[in-house]
Amino acid sequence: MEEIIEEVVDNPVYQDLCLKAANEEAMMQALIAAGVWIKTDEVAEVVDEEGVVVTAAQPAVDQLNSAYLLDVIGQIWKPTEATQTDEEGNEMPVMALVDGWHVNLR
């Protein structure tokens, strides 16, 4: 059993997730709720050596949890079947915005 555990630790398996939310704010809220993104600006109560409760502001944290890799894709555009011609006569597809805000997570 220990050999299997060591093999898994030595060869981690990653899963890539392509995530979509309605907008950037909704994506950030989902990442925070899942623990992927850490955002805090808490006040902590600490007891000093004399037993007195001292309120101390903790430094704000706004960062990716180090257990993850995150690529922010944002908005995605894809070609439609329509085309347009530029001033040099080159024909190119008309692009359409894909709904949502996109990120890739590992």
C-alpha positions as CSV (number, residue, x, y, z in Angstrom):
1,M,0.0,0.0,0.0
2,E,2.8,2.4,0.8
3,E,4.3,1.8,-2.6
4,I,1.1,2.9,-4.3
5,I,0.8,6.0,-2.2
6,E,4.4,7.0,-3.0
7,E,3.7,6.4,-6.7
8,V,0.7,8.6,-6.6
9,V,2.6,11.4,-4.7
10,D,5.6,11.1,-7.2
11,N,3.2,11.1,-10.2
12,P,0.3,13.4,-9.4
13,V,-2.6,13.3,-11.8
14,Y,-4.0,16.6,-12.9
15,Q,-7.5,17.3,-14.1
16,D,-8.1,20.3,-16.4
17,L,-11.4,22.0,-16.0
18,C,-12.8,24.5,-18.5
19,L,-15.2,26.7,-16.4
20,K,-17.8,29.2,-17.5
21,A,-19.8,31.7,-15.5
22,A,-22.3,34.4,-16.5
23,N,-19.7,37.1,-15.9
24,E,-16.3,37.9,-14.3
25,E,-17.9,38.7,-10.9
26,A,-19.9,35.4,-10.8
27,M,-16.7,33.5,-11.7
28,M,-14.8,35.1,-8.9
29,Q,-17.6,34.4,-6.4
30,A,-17.6,30.7,-7.5
31,L,-13.8,30.4,-7.2
32,I,-13.8,32.0,-3.7
33,A,-16.7,29.7,-2.6
34,A,-14.8,26.6,-3.9
35,G,-11.6,27.6,-2.1
36,V,-9.7,28.1,-5.3
37,W,-9.3,31.8,-4.8
38,I,-8.5,33.2,-1.3
39,K,-9.9,36.5,-0.4
40,T,-9.9,37.8,3.2
41,D,-9.8,41.1,5.0
42,E,-10.6,39.8,8.4
43,V,-10.0,41.2,11.9
44,A,-8.7,38.7,14.4
45,E,-8.9,38.7,18.2
46,V,-5.6,37.7,19.8
47,V,-5.0,37.1,23.5
48,D,-1.7,38.6,24.6
49,E,0.6,37.3,27.4
50,E,-1.4,39.1,30.1
51,G,-4.7,37.5,28.9
52,V,-6.0,40.6,27.4
53,V,-7.9,40.3,24.1
54,V,-6.4,42.4,21.5
55,T,-8.0,43.1,18.1
56,A,-5.6,43.0,15.3
57,A,-6.4,43.6,11.6
58,Q,-5.0,40.8,9.5
59,P,-3.4,41.7,6.2
60,A,-5.8,41.4,3.3
61,V,-5.3,38.3,1.1
62,D,-6.4,38.3,-2.5
63,Q,-4.7,35.4,-4.3
64,L,-4.9,32.1,-6.0
65,N,-4.7,29.0,-3.7
66,S,-1.3,27.6,-4.4
67,A,-2.8,24.1,-5.0
68,Y,-4.2,25.3,-8.3
69,L,-3.2,26.8,-11.6
70,L,-5.7,29.2,-13.2
71,D,-5.7,30.6,-16.7
72,V,-8.2,33.5,-17.1
73,I,-9.5,33.3,-20.7
74,G,-12.3,35.9,-20.2
75,Q,-14.5,36.5,-23.2
76,I,-14.4,34.1,-26.2
77,W,-15.1,35.1,-29.8
78,K,-15.9,32.5,-32.4
79,P,-16.3,32.8,-36.2
80,T,-19.8,32.8,-37.7
81,E,-20.7,31.6,-41.1
82,A,-20.8,35.2,-42.4
83,T,-17.8,36.9,-43.8
84,Q,-16.6,40.4,-44.3
85,T,-13.9,42.0,-46.6
86,D,-11.2,44.3,-45.3
87,E,-9.9,47.4,-47.1
88,E,-7.2,45.2,-48.9
89,G,-9.8,42.8,-50.2
90,N,-9.1,40.0,-47.8
91,E,-12.2,38.0,-46.8
92,M,-12.5,37.1,-43.1
93,P,-15.2,35.6,-40.8
94,V,-17.5,37.8,-38.8
95,M,-16.8,37.0,-35.1
96,A,-19.5,36.5,-32.5
97,L,-19.1,36.8,-28.7
98,V,-19.7,33.5,-26.8
99,D,-21.8,34.0,-23.7
100,G,-20.1,33.9,-20.3
101,W,-16.7,34.4,-18.7
102,H,-14.2,31.6,-19.1
103,V,-11.3,30.2,-17.1
104,N,-9.2,27.0,-17.2
105,L,-8.4,25.4,-13.9
106,R,-5.9,22.7,-13.1
